[in-house]
Amino acid sequence: MSELVREATREGRRVAILRCYDGVAETIVEAEVTSVRGGGMVRRGPYRFRTATEAFRFVQEALLALQYLGCQVG
């Protein structure tokens, strides 16, 4: 099983974690994001993709959007 995990931070605080991994017949992306109302992280997903390429593209675009919003990605 392959897994890709990326984290976005802003001003030293965690904003989001994206996990992309192989499922049985699909590739799955899950996200934990900071709630704008406070109160910690909120889980989103799972988002299911037919191919790893589609899932990876989704993760890349989400991270790019976070970078545009001033986040650091690692």
Beta strands, then each sheet from edge to edge (+ up, - down):
strand 1: 3-10
strand 2: 13-22
strand 3: 27-34
strand 4: 41-49
strand 5: 72-73
sheet 1: 4+ 3- 2+ 1- 5+
end
